[in-house]
Amino acid sequence: MKRGGRLKSSYEPLHEKAFFHYIVILLILGAFIFSLLAFANTHQLKKILMPKTINANDFLKKLTAHDEMKAYMGIAPLNIVEINPNNIVNLQAQINELDTTYIGNFIVQYSDRIAIYDYENDNVKGMINLQPQPQLPPDFFTKLNKHSELKGLEQEQPIGGQLDISSLSTLKQQFPDVYSNAKAGDFLLRYQTKLIIYDYNANKIINAVNLQ
């Protein structure tokens, strides 16, 4: 301190210090990175919650462009089912070859053929030729549709057929809870929302499994 002069302070304001500016810059960068991550997570969540809608005409056009499916060009399929974790177990009861690698693919059913189609990669992964169904008794659906388990399904045409000893044995090993009371000669019928095992001779529903 000089005589007759003022005390000169050595205090430097915080906002004038270099490290303060570094901290501000780091905070701005951190906020920017956090915003990017938040946007990415939100975008990913939207993709999960709102999967893209598939155009039916484009779907069938791509499917029937394959050589093995050209005969079905212009023919509407009877049913299209996407394989997902919720229905794969029930679908495996009808198609033994299915496993978790088929999740996301589609089962496309025509009157005499079933195609397993990977729409995303435009690949026909499998074909199943359907055997002609035996002639059903004239009163088959009249008797069947009177059961309470078929309420609301009377106008729907199921797919399926009679269980034989070989297929039933395999099904009982894979899905004992579903087929434990079934026997050869019973009818296995798949509707969009239910799987029905029906004993026509006894006019009895052996089991009814919800598919959704």
LOBA-716291 format. One line per field, with one value per atom (N, C-alpha, C, CB): x, y, z; atom name; residue in three letters. Coordinates in steps of 0.2 Angstrom, whole numbers, plus 5000, padded with zeros to 4 digits. Atoms other than C-alpha are relative to their C-alpha. Glycine has a CB too. Layout:
BEGIN
east c(X|...)
north c(Y|...)
up c(Z|...)
atom c(CA|...)
type c(ALA|...)
END
This chain:
BEGIN
east c(5004|5000|5004|4995|4996|5007|4997|5000|5003|5006|4996|5007|5005|4991|4996|5004|5004|4985|4995|5005|5005|4971|5002|4993|4998|4972|4998|4997|5002|4973|4998|5006|5002|4963|5003|4992|4998|4970|4994|5006|5006|4952|4998|4994|5003|4947|4994|5006|5006|4929|5000|4995|5000|4924|4999|4995|5001|4917|5006|4994|4994|4934|5005|5002|4995|4943|5000|5000|5000|4948|4996|5007|5003|4942|4993|5003|5007|4925|4997|4998|5003|4923|5001|5004|5000|4929|4994|5007|5006|4916|4993|4999|5006|4902|5000|5000|5000|4908|4998|5007|5001|4908|4993|5004|5008|4890|4996|4998|5004|4884|5001|5003|4999|4892|4996|5007|5003|4885|4992|5001|5007|4867|4999|4998|5001|4869|5000|5005|5000|4874|4994|5007|5006|4860|4994|4999|5006|4848|5000|5000|5000|4854|4998|5008|5002|4853|4993|5004|5007|4836|4996|4998|5004|4830|5001|5003|4999|4838|4996|5007|5004|4829|4993|5001|5007|4813|4998|4998|5001|4815|4999|5006|5000|4819|4993|5006|5006|4804|4994|4999|5005|4793|5000|5000|5000|4799|4997|5007|5003|4794|4993|5004|5007|4778|4995|4999|5003|4773|5003|4999|4997|4779|4997|5000|5002|4778|4994|5006|5005|4762|5002|4994|4999|4763|4994|5002|5005|4754|4998|5002|5002|4744|5001|4992|4999|4745|5008|4997|4993|4764|5002|5004|4998|4765|4999|4996|5002|4756|5003|4992|4997|4764|5007|5001|4993|4782|5000|5003|5001|4776|4999|4995|5001|4769|5005|4993|4994|4784|5005|5003|4996|4793|4998|5001|5002|4793|4995|5006|5005|4785|4994|5004|5007|4771|4997|5001|5003|4767|4993|5004|5007|4752|4995|5000|5005|4744|4999|5002|5000|4746|4992|5004|5007|4729|4995|4998|5004|4722|5001|5002|4999|4718|5001|4993|4999|4725|4994|5006|5005|4713|5002|4999|4998|4723|5007|4999|4993|4739|5001|5002|4998|4747|5007|4998|4994|4762|5003|5001|4997|4773|5003|5005|4997|4777|5000|4995|4999|4782|4993|5004|5006|4764|4996|4995|5003|4758|5004|4996|4995|4773|4999|5007|5001|4769|4994|4999|5006|4752|5001|4994|4999|4758|5005|5003|4996|4771|4996|5006|5004|4757|4998|4994|5003|4752|5006|4996|4995|4769|5007|5001|4995|4783|5007|5001|4994|4797|5001|5001|4999|4794|5004|4993|4997|4806|5001|5007|5000|4810|5004|5004|4996|4821|4994|5005|5005|4804|4996|4995|5004|4797|5001|5003|5000|4793|4998|5007|5002|4789|4993|5004|5007|4772|4998|4997|5003|4761|4995|4998|5005|4751|4997|5003|5003|4738|4995|4996|5004|4730|4996|5003|5004|4717|5004|4995|4997|4730|5008|5000|4993|4747|5000|5003|4998|4755|5007|4999|4994|4769|5003|5001|4997|4781|5005|5004|4997|4787|5003|4994|4996|4800|4999|5008|5001|4793|5006|4994|4995|4807|5006|5003|4995|4820|4998|5005|5003|4808|5003|5002|4997|4812|4994|5006|5005|4800|5004|4997|4996|4807|4998|5001|5002|4796|4993|4999|5007|4781|4997|5001|5004|4768|4994|4998|5005|4757|4994|5002|5005|4740|4997|4995|5003|4732|4993|5001|5007|4714|4997|4997|5004|4702|4995|4997|5005|4691|4993|5001|5006|4673|4997|4995|5003|4665|4992|5000|5007|4648|4996|4998|5004|4634|4998|4993|5001|4630|5006|4995|4994|4648|5000|5006|5000|4647|4994|5001|5006|4629|5001|4994|4999|4634|5006|5002|4994|4651|4998|5005|5001|4644|4995|4997|5005|4631|5004|4995|4996|4645|5002|5006|4999|4648|5007|4999|4993|4667|5000|5004|5000|4662|4996|4997|5004|4652|5004|4997|4997|4656|5004|5004|4995|4666|4996|5005|5004|4651|5001|4993|4999|4654|5007|4998|4993|4673|5001|5004|4998|4680|5007|5000|4993|4694|5004|4998|4995|4709|5001|5006|4998|4714|4998|4997|5002|4709|5000|5005|5000|4709|5007|4996|4993|4723|5001|5000|4998|4732|5004|5003|4996|4742|5007|5000|4993|4759|5000|5003|5000|4755|4998|4996|5003|4745|5006|4994|4995|4760|5005|5003|4995|4772|4997|5002|5003|4760|4999|4993|5001|4757|5007|4997|4993|4776|5002|5005|4998|4778|4995|5000|5005|4762|4995|4996|5004|4755|4994|5004|5005|4744|4994|5002|5005|4735|4996|5003|5003|4733|5000|5005|5000|4733|4994|5001|5006|4715|4997|4994|5002|4715|5001|5004|4999|4714|5000|4995|5000|4717|4993|5004|5007|4701|4997|4996|5003|4698|5002|5002|4999|4697|5004|4994|4997|4710|4999|5008|5002|4703|5003|4992|4997|4712|4996|5007|5003|4702|5005|4993|4995|4710|5001|4997|4999|4708|4999|4994|5001|4705|5003|4993|4998|4712|4995|5008|5006|4698|5002|4994|5000|4700|4993|5005|5007|4683|4999|4996|5002|4677|4993|5000|5007|4663|4996|5001|5004|4657|4996|5004|5003|4654|4997|5005|5002|4650|5002|4992|4997|4662|5006|5002|4993|4675|5005|4998|4995|4690|5005|5005|4996|4700|4999|5008|5001|4698|5006|4993|4994|4714|5000|5007|5000|4714|5007|4998|4994|4727|5002|4999|4998|4727|4998|4996)
north c(4994|5000|5006|5000|4994|5017|5005|5003|4995|5031|5005|5004|4996|5042|4997|5006|5004|5029|4996|4996|5005|5016|4993|5001|5007|4998|4997|4997|5004|4988|4993|5001|5007|4972|4995|5000|5005|4956|4995|4996|5004|4949|5001|5001|5000|4944|4997|4996|5003|4941|4994|5005|5007|4923|5000|4996|5000|4927|5002|5004|4998|4934|4995|5006|5005|4918|4995|4997|5005|4906|4994|4999|5007|4890|5001|4997|4999|4898|4999|5007|5001|4899|4993|5005|5007|4881|4996|4997|5004|4875|5002|5002|4998|4885|4996|5008|5004|4877|4993|5001|5007|4860|4999|4997|5000|4863|5000|5005|5000|4868|4994|5007|5006|4853|4994|4999|5005|4842|5000|5000|4999|4849|4998|5007|5002|4847|4993|5004|5007|4829|4997|4997|5003|4825|5001|5004|4999|4833|4995|5007|5005|4822|4993|5000|5007|4806|5000|4999|5000|4811|4999|5006|5000|4814|4993|5005|5007|4797|4995|4998|5005|4788|5001|5001|4999|4796|4997|5008|5002|4792|4992|5002|5007|4774|4997|4997|5002|4773|5000|5004|5000|4779|4995|5007|5005|4766|4994|4999|5006|4753|5000|4999|4999|4760|5001|5006|4999|4765|4997|5007|5003|4752|5002|4992|4998|4756|4996|5000|5003|4752|4997|5005|5003|4739|5001|4992|5000|4742|4993|5005|5006|4727|4998|4999|5001|4729|4999|5006|5001|4731|4993|5006|5007|4716|4994|4999|5005|4705|5000|5000|4999|4712|4997|5007|5003|4708|4993|5004|5007|4691|4996|4998|5004|4685|5002|5002|4999|4692|4994|5006|5005|4677|4994|4997|5005|4662|4995|4996|5005|4650|5002|4997|4997|4662|5004|5005|4996|4669|4997|4999|5003|4657|5004|4993|4997|4667|5008|4999|4993|4684|5002|5002|4997|4694|4996|4999|5004|4681|5002|4992|4998|4687|4994|5004|5006|4675|5000|5001|5001|4668|5003|4992|4997|4674|5002|4995|4998|4683|5001|5007|4999|4682|5001|4993|4998|4690|4996|5008|5004|4679|5004|4994|4996|4687|4996|5006|5003|4682|4997|5004|5002|4681|4994|5006|5006|4668|4995|5003|5005|4658|4993|5002|5007|4644|4997|5001|5002|4642|4998|5004|5001|4643|4994|5006|5005|4630|4993|5000|5006|4618|4998|5001|5002|4618|5000|5006|5000|4621|4998|5007|5002|4611|5003|4993|4998|4619|5007|5001|4993|4637|5000|5003|4999|4643|5008|4997|4992|4661|5004|5001|4996|4665|5003|4996|4998|4667|5006|4994|4994|4681|5006|5001|4994|4696|4998|5003|5002|4685|4999|4993|5001|4682|4993|5005|5006|4666|5003|4995|4998|4669|4994|5004|5006|4656|5001|4998|5000|4652|4993|5000|5006|4638|4993|4999|5006|4625|5000|4997|4999|4632|5006|5003|4995|4642|5002|4997|4997|4653|5004|5005|4997|4659|5006|4996|4995|4676|5006|5004|4995|4688|5007|4998|4994|4705|5005|5003|4995|4716|4998|5000|5002|4706|4997|4995|5002|4701|4993|5004|5007|4682|4995|4999|5006|4667|4995|4997|5004|4657|4992|5002|5006|4642|4999|4997|5002|4633|4994|5000|5006|4621|4999|5001|5002|4612|4997|4996|5003|4609|4994|5005|5006|4592|5001|4994|4999|4592|4997|4996|5002|4591|4995|5006|5005|4576|5003|4994|4997|4579|4999|4996|5000|4584|4998|5007|5001|4578|5006|4996|4994|4589|5004|4998|4996|4594|5002|4996|4999|4596|5007|5000|4994|4615|5002|5005|4999|4615|4998|4997|5002|4605|5004|4992|4997|4613|5007|5001|4993|4631|5001|5004|5000|4627|5001|4994|5000|4626|5008|4996|4993|4642|5002|5000|4998|4642|5003|4994|4997|4646|5006|4994|4994|4661|5006|5002|4995|4675|4998|5004|5003|4663|4996|4996|5004|4656|5001|5001|4998|4665|4999|5007|5000|4662|4993|5002|5006|4648|4998|5000|5001|4639|4996|4996|5005|4629|4995|5004|5006|4612|4994|5001|5007|4594|4995|4998|5005|4578|4998|4993|5002|4573|4992|5002|5007|4557|4998|4998|5002|4546|5003|4992|4998|4552|5008|4999|4993|4571|5001|5004|4998|4570|4998|4995|5002|4561|5005|4993|4994|4575|5006|5002|4994|4588|4999|5001|5001|4580|5001|4993|4999|4580|5007|4996|4993|4598|5004|5003|4996|4605|4996|5005|5004|4593|5003|4996|4996|4606|5001|5006|4999|4609|4993|5004|5006|4591|4994|4999|5006|4580|4996|5003|5004|4575|4999|5004|5001|4575|4992|5005|5007|4558|5000|4995|5000|4553|5000|4993|5000|4557|5007|4994|4994|4573|5005|5003|4995|4589|5006|5003|4994|4603|5005|4998|4995|4619|5007|5000|4993|4636|5005|5000|4994|4652|5005|5001|4995|4669|5001|5006|4998|4671|4993|5004|5006|4653|4993|4999|5007|4635|4995|4998|5004|4622|4993|5002|5007|4603|4997|4997|5002|4595|4993|5004|5007|4577|5000|4996|4999|4577|4994|4999|5006|4559|5001|4994|4999|4564|5007|4999|4993|4582|5004|5000|4998|4588|5005|4995|4995|4603|4997|5007|5003|4594|5006|4996|4994|4611|5006|4998|4994|4629|5005|5003|4996|4640|5007|4996|4993|4659|5001|5005|4999|4664|5007|4999|4993|4683|5002|5004)
up c(5000|5000|5000|5006|5000|4995|5005|4993|4995|5007|4997|5003|5003|5004|4994|4997|5005|4991|5003|4996|4998|4991|5000|4996|5000|4995|4994|5007|5006|4979|5002|4995|4999|4980|4995|5000|5004|4974|4998|5003|5002|4972|4993|5005|5007|4954|5000|4995|5001|4950|4997|4996|5003|4947|4993|5004|5007|4930|4995|4998|5004|4924|5001|5003|5000|4929|4994|5007|5006|4915|5001|4998|4999|4923|5001|5007|5000|4925|4993|5003|5007|4906|4998|4996|5002|4904|5003|5003|4997|4916|4997|5008|5004|4907|4993|4999|5007|4890|5001|4997|4999|4898|5001|5006|4998|4905|4994|5005|5006|4888|4996|4996|5004|4879|5003|5000|4997|4892|4999|5008|5001|4890|4993|5001|5007|4871|4999|4996|5001|4872|5003|5004|4996|4885|4995|5006|5005|4872|4994|4998|5006|4858|5002|4997|4997|4869|5001|5006|4999|4874|4994|5004|5007|4856|4997|4995|5003|4851|5004|5001|4996|4865|4998|5008|5002|4861|4993|5000|5006|4843|5000|4995|4999|4847|5003|5004|4996|4859|4995|5006|5005|4845|4995|4996|5005|4833|5003|4998|4997|4846|5001|5007|4998|4851|4993|5004|5006|4833|4994|4999|5005|4821|4993|5000|5006|4803|4997|4994|5003|4794|4993|4999|5006|4780|4995|5002|5005|4764|4997|4995|5002|4760|4992|5001|5007|4741|4999|4996|5001|4742|5003|5004|4997|4753|4996|5007|5005|4741|4994|4999|5006|4726|5001|4998|4999|4733|5001|5006|4999|4739|4994|5005|5006|4723|4994|4998|5005|4713|5000|5001|4999|4719|4995|5007|5004|4707|5003|4997|4997|4719|5002|5006|4998|4722|4995|5006|5006|4705|4998|4994|5002|4703|5005|5002|4996|4717|4999|5008|5002|4709|4999|4994|5001|4711|5004|4993|4996|4723|5007|4999|4994|4740|5005|5003|4996|4754|5005|5004|4995|4767|5007|5001|4993|4782|4999|5005|4999|4786|5007|4996|4993|4803|5001|5004|4998|4810|5006|5001|4995|4820|5006|4998|4995|4837|5006|5002|4994|4855|5003|5005|4997|4860|4997|5000|5003|4847|4997|4994|5003|4842|5003|5001|4997|4855|4996|5007|5004|4847|4993|5001|5007|4830|4999|4996|5001|4833|5001|5006|4999|4838|4993|5005|5007|4819|4995|4998|5005|4811|5004|4996|4995|4820|4999|4999|5001|4811|5002|4992|4998|4818|5006|5001|4994|4831|5000|5000|4999|4838|4994|5006|5006|4822|4995|4997|5005|4813|5003|4999|4998|4824|4996|5008|5004|4814|4993|5000|5007|4798|5000|4999|5000|4792|4997|4995|5003|4789|4995|5006|5005|4773|4998|4994|5002|4770|4994|5006|5005|4754|5001|4993|4999|4751|5000|4994|5001|4746|5002|4993|4999|4752|5006|4994|4995|4767|4998|5007|5001|4764|5006|4994|4994|4778|4996|5005|5004|4772|5004|4995|4997|4778|4996|5001|5004|4772|5000|5002|4999|4778|4995|5007|5005|4768|4994|5004|5007|4754|4999|4995|5000|4757|5002|5004|4998|4756|5003|4993|4996|4770|5000|5007|4999|4769|4996|5007|5003|4760|5002|4992|4998|4766|4995|5007|5004|4754|5004|4994|4996|4762|4996|5001|5002|4760|4999|5004|5000|4754|5006|4993|4993|4769|4998|5003|5001|4771|5000|5005|5000|4768|5007|4995|4993|4784|5000|5003|4999|4790|4999|5007|5002|4784|5007|4997|4994|4802|5005|5005|4996|4808|5003|4996|4997|4810|5004|4995|4996|4816|5007|4997|4993|4831|5003|4999|4997|4833|5003|4995|4999|4833|5006|4994|4994|4847|5007|5000|4994|4860|5001|4999|4998|4870|4998|5008|5002|4866|4993|5001|5007|4848|4999|4995|5001|4852|4997|5007|5004|4840|4994|5005|5006|4828|4995|5003|5005|4819|4993|5002|5007|4803|4997|4999|5002|4803|4998|5006|5002|4793|5003|4992|4997|4803|4995|5006|5004|4796|5005|4997|4996|4802|4997|5007|5003|4801|5006|4995|4995|4811|5002|4997|4997|4822|4999|5008|5001|4818|5006|4993|4995|4830|5001|5000|5001|4824|5002|4993|4998|4825|5007|4995|4993|4841|5005|5001|4996|4849|5001|4998|5000|4844|5004|4993|4997|4850|5007|4997|4993|4867|5003|5001|4997|4870|5000|4996|5000|4865|5004|4993|4996|4873|5004|4995|4996|4886|5003|5005|4997|4894|4995|5003|5005|4877|4998|4994|5004|4870|5005|4995|4995|4886|4999|5007|5000|4884|4993|5003|5007|4865|4998|4995|5003|4855|4992|5003|5007|4837|4998|4998|5002|4827|5002|5002|4998|4836|4995|5007|5005|4825|5004|4997|4998|4828|4995|5000|5004|4822|5002|5000|4998|4822|4997|4997|5002|4821|5002|5005|4999|4822|5007|4997|4992|4841|5004|5002|4996|4846|4997|5003|5002|4845|5003|5001|4998|4846|4999|4997|5001|4849|5001|5005|5000|4845|4999|4995|5001|4847|4997|5007|5003|4834|5002|4992|4998|4838|5007|5000|4994|4856|5001|5006|5000|4851|5007|5000|4994|4864|4999|5005|5001|4865|5005|5002|4996|4872|5003|4996|4997|4874|4995|5000|5003|4869|5002|5000|4998|4869|4997|4998|5003|4867|4997|5005|5004|4854|5001|4993|4999|4859|5007|4995)
atom c(N|CA|C|CB|N|CA|C|CB|N|CA|C|CB|N|CA|C|CB|N|CA|C|CB|N|CA|C|CB|N|CA|C|CB|N|CA|C|CB|N|CA|C|CB|N|CA|C|CB|N|CA|C|CB|N|CA|C|CB|N|CA|C|CB|N|CA|C|CB|N|CA|C|CB|N|CA|C|CB|N|CA|C|CB|N|CA|C|CB|N|CA|C|CB|N|CA|C|CB|N|CA|C|CB|N|CA|C|CB|N|CA|C|CB|N|CA|C|CB|N|CA|C|CB|N|CA|C|CB|N|CA|C|CB|N|CA|C|CB|N|CA|C|CB|N|CA|C|CB|N|CA|C|CB|N|CA|C|CB|N|CA|C|CB|N|CA|C|CB|N|CA|C|CB|N|CA|C|CB|N|CA|C|CB|N|CA|C|CB|N|CA|C|CB|N|CA|C|CB|N|CA|C|CB|N|CA|C|CB|N|CA|C|CB|N|CA|C|CB|N|CA|C|CB|N|CA|C|CB|N|CA|C|CB|N|CA|C|CB|N|CA|C|CB|N|CA|C|CB|N|CA|C|CB|N|CA|C|CB|N|CA|C|CB|N|CA|C|CB|N|CA|C|CB|N|CA|C|CB|N|CA|C|CB|N|CA|C|CB|N|CA|C|CB|N|CA|C|CB|N|CA|C|CB|N|CA|C|CB|N|CA|C|CB|N|CA|C|CB|N|CA|C|CB|N|CA|C|CB|N|CA|C|CB|N|CA|C|CB|N|CA|C|CB|N|CA|C|CB|N|CA|C|CB|N|CA|C|CB|N|CA|C|CB|N|CA|C|CB|N|CA|C|CB|N|CA|C|CB|N|CA|C|CB|N|CA|C|CB|N|CA|C|CB|N|CA|C|CB|N|CA|C|CB|N|CA|C|CB|N|CA|C|CB|N|CA|C|CB|N|CA|C|CB|N|CA|C|CB|N|CA|C|CB|N|CA|C|CB|N|CA|C|CB|N|CA|C|CB|N|CA|C|CB|N|CA|C|CB|N|CA|C|CB|N|CA|C|CB|N|CA|C|CB|N|CA|C|CB|N|CA|C|CB|N|CA|C|CB|N|CA|C|CB|N|CA|C|CB|N|CA|C|CB|N|CA|C|CB|N|CA|C|CB|N|CA|C|CB|N|CA|C|CB|N|CA|C|CB|N|CA|C|CB|N|CA|C|CB|N|CA|C|CB|N|CA|C|CB|N|CA|C|CB|N|CA|C|CB|N|CA|C|CB|N|CA|C|CB|N|CA|C|CB|N|CA|C|CB|N|CA|C|CB|N|CA|C|CB|N|CA|C|CB|N|CA|C|CB|N|CA|C|CB|N|CA|C|CB|N|CA|C|CB|N|CA|C|CB|N|CA|C|CB|N|CA|C|CB|N|CA|C|CB|N|CA|C|CB|N|CA|C|CB|N|CA|C|CB|N|CA|C|CB|N|CA|C|CB|N|CA|C|CB|N|CA|C|CB|N|CA|C|CB|N|CA|C|CB|N|CA|C|CB|N|CA|C|CB|N|CA|C|CB|N|CA|C|CB|N|CA|C|CB|N|CA|C|CB|N|CA|C|CB|N|CA|C|CB|N|CA|C|CB|N|CA|C|CB|N|CA|C|CB|N|CA|C|CB|N|CA|C|CB|N|CA|C|CB|N|CA|C|CB|N|CA|C|CB|N|CA|C|CB|N|CA|C|CB|N|CA|C|CB|N|CA|C|CB|N|CA|C|CB|N|CA|C|CB|N|CA|C|CB|N|CA|C|CB|N|CA|C|CB|N|CA|C|CB|N|CA|C|CB|N|CA|C|CB|N|CA|C|CB|N|CA|C|CB|N|CA|C|CB|N|CA|C|CB|N|CA|C|CB|N|CA|C|CB|N|CA|C|CB|N|CA|C|CB|N|CA|C|CB|N|CA|C|CB|N|CA|C|CB|N|CA|C|CB|N|CA|C|CB|N|CA|C|CB|N|CA|C|CB|N|CA|C|CB|N|CA|C|CB|N|CA|C|CB|N|CA|C|CB|N|CA|C|CB|N|CA|C|CB|N|CA|C|CB|N|CA|C|CB|N|CA|C|CB|N|CA|C|CB|N|CA|C|CB|N|CA|C|CB|N|CA|C|CB|N|CA|C|CB|N|CA|C|CB|N|CA|C|CB|N|CA|C|CB|N|CA|C|CB|N|CA|C|CB|N|CA|C|CB|N|CA|C|CB|N|CA|C|CB|N|CA|C|CB|N|CA|C|CB|N|CA|C|CB|N|CA|C|CB|N|CA|C|CB|N|CA|C|CB|N|CA|C|CB|N|CA|C|CB|N|CA|C|CB|N|CA|C|CB|N|CA|C|CB)
type c(MET|MET|MET|MET|LYS|LYS|LYS|LYS|ARG|ARG|ARG|ARG|GLY|GLY|GLY|GLY|GLY|GLY|GLY|GLY|ARG|ARG|ARG|ARG|LEU|LEU|LEU|LEU|LYS|LYS|LYS|LYS|SER|SER|SER|SER|SER|SER|SER|SER|TYR|TYR|TYR|TYR|GLU|GLU|GLU|GLU|PRO|PRO|PRO|PRO|LEU|LEU|LEU|LEU|HIS|HIS|HIS|HIS|GLU|GLU|GLU|GLU|LYS|LYS|LYS|LYS|ALA|ALA|ALA|ALA|PHE|PHE|PHE|PHE|PHE|PHE|PHE|PHE|HIS|HIS|HIS|HIS|TYR|TYR|TYR|TYR|ILE|ILE|ILE|ILE|VAL|VAL|VAL|VAL|ILE|ILE|ILE|ILE|LEU|LEU|LEU|LEU|LEU|LEU|LEU|LEU|ILE|ILE|ILE|ILE|LEU|LEU|LEU|LEU|GLY|GLY|GLY|GLY|ALA|ALA|ALA|ALA|PHE|PHE|PHE|PHE|ILE|ILE|ILE|ILE|PHE|PHE|PHE|PHE|SER|SER|SER|SER|LEU|LEU|LEU|LEU|LEU|LEU|LEU|LEU|ALA|ALA|ALA|ALA|PHE|PHE|PHE|PHE|ALA|ALA|ALA|ALA|ASN|ASN|ASN|ASN|THR|THR|THR|THR|HIS|HIS|HIS|HIS|GLN|GLN|GLN|GLN|LEU|LEU|LEU|LEU|LYS|LYS|LYS|LYS|LYS|LYS|LYS|LYS|ILE|ILE|ILE|ILE|LEU|LEU|LEU|LEU|MET|MET|MET|MET|PRO|PRO|PRO|PRO|LYS|LYS|LYS|LYS|THR|THR|THR|THR|ILE|ILE|ILE|ILE|ASN|ASN|ASN|ASN|ALA|ALA|ALA|ALA|ASN|ASN|ASN|ASN|ASP|ASP|ASP|ASP|PHE|PHE|PHE|PHE|LEU|LEU|LEU|LEU|LYS|LYS|LYS|LYS|LYS|LYS|LYS|LYS|LEU|LEU|LEU|LEU|THR|THR|THR|THR|ALA|ALA|ALA|ALA|HIS|HIS|HIS|HIS|ASP|ASP|ASP|ASP|GLU|GLU|GLU|GLU|MET|MET|MET|MET|LYS|LYS|LYS|LYS|ALA|ALA|ALA|ALA|TYR|TYR|TYR|TYR|MET|MET|MET|MET|GLY|GLY|GLY|GLY|ILE|ILE|ILE|ILE|ALA|ALA|ALA|ALA|PRO|PRO|PRO|PRO|LEU|LEU|LEU|LEU|ASN|ASN|ASN|ASN|ILE|ILE|ILE|ILE|VAL|VAL|VAL|VAL|GLU|GLU|GLU|GLU|ILE|ILE|ILE|ILE|ASN|ASN|ASN|ASN|PRO|PRO|PRO|PRO|ASN|ASN|ASN|ASN|ASN|ASN|ASN|ASN|ILE|ILE|ILE|ILE|VAL|VAL|VAL|VAL|ASN|ASN|ASN|ASN|LEU|LEU|LEU|LEU|GLN|GLN|GLN|GLN|ALA|ALA|ALA|ALA|GLN|GLN|GLN|GLN|ILE|ILE|ILE|ILE|ASN|ASN|ASN|ASN|GLU|GLU|GLU|GLU|LEU|LEU|LEU|LEU|ASP|ASP|ASP|ASP|THR|THR|THR|THR|THR|THR|THR|THR|TYR|TYR|TYR|TYR|ILE|ILE|ILE|ILE|GLY|GLY|GLY|GLY|ASN|ASN|ASN|ASN|PHE|PHE|PHE|PHE|ILE|ILE|ILE|ILE|VAL|VAL|VAL|VAL|GLN|GLN|GLN|GLN|TYR|TYR|TYR|TYR|SER|SER|SER|SER|ASP|ASP|ASP|ASP|ARG|ARG|ARG|ARG|ILE|ILE|ILE|ILE|ALA|ALA|ALA|ALA|ILE|ILE|ILE|ILE|TYR|TYR|TYR|TYR|ASP|ASP|ASP|ASP|TYR|TYR|TYR|TYR|GLU|GLU|GLU|GLU|ASN|ASN|ASN|ASN|ASP|ASP|ASP|ASP|ASN|ASN|ASN|ASN|VAL|VAL|VAL|VAL|LYS|LYS|LYS|LYS|GLY|GLY|GLY|GLY|MET|MET|MET|MET|ILE|ILE|ILE|ILE|ASN|ASN|ASN|ASN|LEU|LEU|LEU|LEU|GLN|GLN|GLN|GLN|PRO|PRO|PRO|PRO|GLN|GLN|GLN|GLN|PRO|PRO|PRO|PRO|GLN|GLN|GLN|GLN|LEU|LEU|LEU|LEU|PRO|PRO|PRO|PRO|PRO|PRO|PRO|PRO|ASP|ASP|ASP|ASP|PHE|PHE|PHE|PHE|PHE|PHE|PHE|PHE|THR|THR|THR|THR|LYS|LYS|LYS|LYS|LEU|LEU|LEU|LEU|ASN|ASN|ASN|ASN|LYS|LYS|LYS|LYS|HIS|HIS|HIS|HIS|SER|SER|SER|SER|GLU|GLU|GLU|GLU|LEU|LEU|LEU|LEU|LYS|LYS|LYS|LYS|GLY|GLY|GLY|GLY|LEU|LEU|LEU|LEU|GLU|GLU|GLU|GLU|GLN|GLN|GLN|GLN|GLU|GLU|GLU|GLU|GLN|GLN|GLN|GLN|PRO|PRO|PRO|PRO|ILE|ILE|ILE|ILE|GLY|GLY|GLY|GLY|GLY|GLY|GLY|GLY|GLN|GLN|GLN|GLN|LEU|LEU|LEU|LEU|ASP|ASP|ASP|ASP|ILE|ILE|ILE|ILE|SER|SER|SER|SER|SER|SER|SER|SER|LEU|LEU|LEU|LEU|SER|SER|SER|SER|THR|THR|THR|THR|LEU|LEU|LEU|LEU|LYS|LYS|LYS|LYS|GLN|GLN|GLN|GLN|GLN|GLN|GLN|GLN|PHE|PHE|PHE|PHE|PRO|PRO|PRO|PRO|ASP|ASP|ASP|ASP|VAL|VAL|VAL|VAL|TYR|TYR|TYR|TYR|SER|SER|SER|SER|ASN|ASN|ASN|ASN|ALA|ALA|ALA|ALA|LYS|LYS|LYS|LYS|ALA|ALA|ALA|ALA|GLY|GLY|GLY|GLY|ASP|ASP|ASP|ASP|PHE|PHE|PHE|PHE|LEU|LEU|LEU|LEU|LEU|LEU|LEU|LEU|ARG|ARG|ARG|ARG|TYR|TYR|TYR|TYR|GLN|GLN|GLN|GLN|THR|THR|THR|THR|LYS|LYS|LYS|LYS|LEU|LEU|LEU|LEU|ILE|ILE|ILE|ILE|ILE|ILE|ILE|ILE|TYR|TYR|TYR|TYR|ASP|ASP|ASP|ASP|TYR|TYR|TYR|TYR|ASN|ASN|ASN|ASN|ALA|ALA|ALA|ALA|ASN|ASN|ASN|ASN|LYS|LYS|LYS|LYS|ILE|ILE|ILE|ILE|ILE|ILE|ILE|ILE|ASN|ASN|ASN|ASN|ALA|ALA|ALA|ALA|VAL|VAL|VAL|VAL|ASN|ASN|ASN|ASN|LEU|LEU|LEU|LEU|GLN|GLN|GLN|GLN)
END
